[in-house]
Structures are given as C-alpha cells and as structure tokens.
Amino acid sequence: MIFVFTGVAWLVTLLFTCLVVGTRKRISQGVEIYEEAAKATFQMPLLFTLPACTLATTVGFIALWICTAVYCVTAVEFAEDSNNHAQFVATLPPPPISSIT
C-alpha cells in the first residue's frame, strides 16, 4: 500500500516539474512584472498612505451613522399599551403654533 502512495507522489512531482519547466518563460515574465511594480511603488511613497486615508474616512462615516442612529433611537420613548405591545411616544416638544402659520 505504501508503494502506491510513493508512486503517486513521484508522478505528481514529475508532473509539477514538467509544468514548471514548460512555463518558465511565463514565470520569468511574471517576476519581471512584479519587479517593475515594486520599482513604481517605491517611486510613489504617498501611495502607502492611501489605505490609512480610506480607513479614516470609513471609520468617520460609520461613526456618523452610529451617532445618527443613537439620536433617532433616543428621540422617542418606549411605552407599553394595554396589550403589552411596544409603543413609541415622541419626547420632542411640539413646535410652537406661531411657527406653523
């Protein structure tokens, strides 16, 4: 049984070696592309600050939404009616009558 697994391992190794040898031009081309990308990245050092700016903007936007949601939730009171159902009661005072007309 162990000889079967050994044979399969050798076969997979042989196929992988043939694959690497057969595609070495494409592999070297990919390495050259990554080298050029690394050179371009180091020529633009401000590019590294972009994820930090994106994170700060996202955190600020989420904080704004959380503050808005907290304000909306605290703008009403919860009360129970006679059937033990939740009922919203506005806590904000009504506007003065003079401002409506």
Order of alpha helices (4+ residues) and beta strands (2+ residues): alpha-alpha-alpha-beta-beta-alpha
